[in-house]
Amino acid sequence: MKLSRRASWFLLAFGAWSWFIWVSFVRNLWKDGSGLAFDDAGDPTGYFWVHLVLAITSFLLGTAVGIIGFRGVRAVRRDPDSTGTADRTEPRVPAAAPSAPGSGDGR
């Protein structure tokens, strides 16, 4: 499968965005002072564990999507004939029909 330039950059940006968002979330989760993530004794709560698993899963999926996008961008840059429109097709122009014998072509 060949990705277009636009799709490759989108996937790469999505992977980077996923990492940015979830790293920020985990940082905020770790510093939580509201009592949701840690109980009064300082032990992690169920809320903490569920959201940590969610963040780790999102890190892994964001990494996979980003790698696919990165490989697509690299492939588009290596292929000089690529226009980045792998998902579009050129319109077909019908070839001129050959003239039939005796059709008045002047002979």
N, C-alpha and C positions, 0 to 999 in steps of 0.2 A: 504494500500500500504506500502511496506517495501522498504526503500532506502538502497542502498549499502553504505558501509563505505566511499568509494571514493566519491560518489555523495553527501553524507551528509557533508563531509569536504569541498567539492567544494562550496556547497551552503552557508555554514557558512563563508568561506573565501570571497565569493562574497558579502555577506551582509556587512562584515567588510570593505572590499575594497570600497564599495559604500559609506559608511559613511565617510571614510577617504577622498575620492576624493571630495565629495560634501561639506563637512565641509570646506576643503581647498578652494574650489571655492567660497563659500559664504563669507568666510573671505576676499578673494581677491576682490570680488565684492563690499563688504562694504567699503574697503579702496581704491576703484577706484578713481584715480585722472585724468583720461583721458577725463572725460566728458560724457562717455557712460552711466554710472549708475546714475549719479546725474547731474542736470543742474547747471548753474552758480549761482542760488539762493540756491543750496544745496538740492533741492527737488528731489525725486526719479523719474527717467524717465521710459518710457515703457520698455526699455531694462532691467532695474533693476527688475521691477515687473514680467516680463515674465521669467527671469532667476531665480528669487526667487521661483516662482510657480514650475518651473522645478526642482529645488533643493529639495523643500519640497516633491514633488511627488517621487523623487528618494530616499529620506530618508525613506519614507513610504514603498516603494517597497523593498528597501535594507533591511529594518527591517523585513519585512514579509519573504523574502527569507532567511535571517539569522536565523530567528526563526525556519523555517522548517528544515534548516540544523542542528541547535542545537538539535532539537528534534530527528532528525535522528541519530546524534552522540550518544546522550543519550540512544536511543533504542538499538543501536548496542552494546554499552558497557554493558547494562543490560542483554542482551541475550547471555549467555555463549556458546550456540550452533551456534551462528551466525558467519559466516566466512567473512562477508562483501561482499558476492557475491550473493546478492538477485536477481540480474538480469541475472545470469548465471544458466544454468541447467547442472546437471551431465549427462554424456553420459550414455545411457542405454546399459547394457550388456545383451544379450538374455540368458535366462536360458537354460540349457541343456535339450534337448527333451527326454522324457522318451522312453526307448526302447520298441519296439512293440513286442508282443508275437510271438514266432517262428522266431525271427530275428537272430538266431544263437548266443544267449548269453550263450551257453554252457549247457543248461538244456535238 
